[in-house]
Amino acid sequence: MRLPGALVAHLPLLLLGGCGQRPPFAVQPLPPSGIAPLPAEAVAACAAKLQLPGELARPADASNFGLRQPRDHWGRQVPHQPALIVLHETVIPAEDTVKLFQTPHPNDDDQASYHLLVDRAGQRLRLVPDGQRAFGSGMSAFGDVTVRIRPGSVGSLNNVALHLSLETPPDGRGDDDAHSGYSPAQYRTAAAQVLLWQARHGIPLSRLTTHAAVDRSRSRYDPRSFRWERFDAAWRAAADRCGLRSLDTGRATI
């Protein structure tokens, strides 16, 4: 008997779900943030007030990023829109980071990228479009929330994360616990970019986190020497300029 083409296409899924086998985990969405995204015109007006330097295009190789997946292996809808922001540092110089991400990596274990990189001068280097899935934190969770696409997956936040990295200062390009820190220009640009992402996607400030906080491989500690009080001061200045202090709800939203 010849099976219909549509049935053949879905046969692996039917075999998994139709023989009593269920997915070993539930889909884990973040609770609603309670913040609505702003219209594009309002975000553009805020960007103009912040006077950020224009983005410099440094596109990553196609092997180092992918699509935000709307469904998992079992055909279930999974979170796939930007819902949190993860901060990183490069450890190596900005130009070497760009070269690394522009190098093809056919091996999954070697693939990596950020959406944006902020260099020591505060310039924004665009590596991956926001609508795509950057490979910034492979084995990761925000609290108990993670996104599992494939069977056996430990979960990752890449499907819902926006990744912003700071260029590490020269004295931090090793494995020491700390370094001299980030420049005032980096804090200003990072804070402004975070604010714009929040406004565009309805992300509260409580869903800004670090690679160190979400990593589940126990191998990542970045961004080392990040001074939250300096970032917060820069963020408040940017938010006041745009009238967007409401994006800091003052509470946890996970």
Secondary structure, DSSP 8 states (H G I E B T S, - for coil): ----HHHHHTHHHHHHHHTT---SS--------S-----HHHHHHHHHHHT----EE----GGGEEE--SB-TTS-B---S--EEEEEE-SS-HHHHHHHHHS---SGGG----SEEE-TT--EEE-S-TTEEE-S-SSB-BTTB-B--STT---BSTTTEEEEEE---GGGSSS-S--S---HHHHHHHHHHHHHHHHHHT--GGGEEEHHHHBSSS----STT--HHHHHHHHHHHHHHHT-GGG--SS---
